Amino acid sequence: MRVLTQSQSVEEIETGLLLEGIFRQYGFDFRNYAPSSLRRRLNNFILDEHITSISALQDRVLRDRQWLDRLLYALSVNVSEMFRDPSFYVTFRTQVVPMLRTYPFIRIWLAGVSMGEEVYSLAILLEEEGIYDRCRIYATDINDAILKKAKEGIYRLDQMRMYTSNYIKAGGTQSFSRYYTAAYDRAIFKTSLRNNIVFAQHNLATDASFNEFNVIMCRNVMIYFNNELQAQVHRLLYESLAMFGILGIGAKEALRLSPHENSYEEIDKTSKLYRRIA
Amino acid sequence: MTHFQIVTIGTSLGGFEALSVLLGGLPKDFPLPVAVVQHRSCEDSAAFAPLLAGQIQLPVIDVEDKEKIREGHIYVGPSNYHLLVERGHFALSADEPVMYARPAIDVLFESAADAFGGDVIGVLLTGMSRDGSAGLKKIKASGGFTVVQDPETAKHGRMPAAAISAALVDRVLRLEEIASFLVELCVPRGVRHDRRQGQHSSRR
């Protein structure tokens, strides 16, 4: 019985072959993604596209770049919210900003920004604290198509109630509506929020470090990776973080998955913000 | 020894009370891990697991990403994330809600069936949603075992009733019966007998 459950199902074998094929043909490496969530996304994708099996999907993806792009989008998009986990932003405002104020220039990396909700949240916070002019935010994602959307800063208007509520809980000091213009069913965020943001394609699974940062945020991105890839990405983040730099991860992510766990100290008990001290 | 490797429980409206009764009825040496998804709003996030822990004997864990799965522990999915089962540990995802729910019961059930095949027990309790039906169906199709709370005795019968009409359900039980039934299903007979006589030493 144990032997049976530990052996691979046909679907697992197909998935392994698909991911191997994508890596060899295009260089995108999903082989160390967490199998459970990857499987859900793959299944949803073939259902939506009326494809009969993962093998049939592989046939299309390996021969047709357009299919790869569609699949890439489905596998890499992460719908977030602005000021998700407001207490994170409260701690950032009260504990991290005072330290950043002492720097003449602040380099920030947001890794895996997807549609950009977090980038704009952070830009708003930094502007309200009066230090945005000194900041450069590097917003990266594996997927160019998604980054283009992030750059536009256009979100569904019906989300604004929730975002406003998050913003208030996150310690926002203004009226949230001053940051966007409503048009039909969309909310378009002020272009000035983008002044100091650089959007760039970067693949956490395969690309190297590209700068040294005072703040790195990578929230709810690594949950989609298996332990091995999480450790690898944590290594990359650690190497990209200046001494006494700040690392922010998702509310339910565990720093114990970092090989450099002991080189960080907690900013507080619950926010998942850490300072590099070694 | 039982071949089952994990118990998965899903509940929605009225779930806290139901979970207190069910999980409160499990003995301290219950031999399987128990994964729980309870629909709730983000605001109760931090409070839920400790509140539940106050009601039951087994240790309650508010799951973090890649948390190891250990027997005799109750694992509660955090709000605003889906809870997924992999071999040896849990995974979280922030993917879109399923039927307005995150965590969604279907996501827990389906991923458990993917990871452990026929060695999964799925239990669906009170609620007003339709979440959980597809997941129970998958557990059943993979050879697992499915239990649904009797809609007549549930605080909100719609969710269990939906599952009964949609899925193949092995047992429909009153809430108070479920814990002892799980023990019967998961604890070998000799051990149960020993426990009644107060001898815990026979189980390893």
Interface residues (C-beta under 8 A of the other chain):
Chain A: M1 L4 T5 Q6 S9 A34 P35 S36 S37 R39 R40 R41 N78 V79 S80 R84 D85 N220 M222 I223 Y224 N227 Q230 G250 A251 K252 E253 A254 L257 T270
Chain B: H3 Q5 A46 V63 E64 D65 K66 E67 P78 N80 Y81 H82 L84 V85 E86 R87 H89 A91 L92 S93 A94 D95 E96 V107 E110 S111 D114 A115 F116 G117 G118 D119
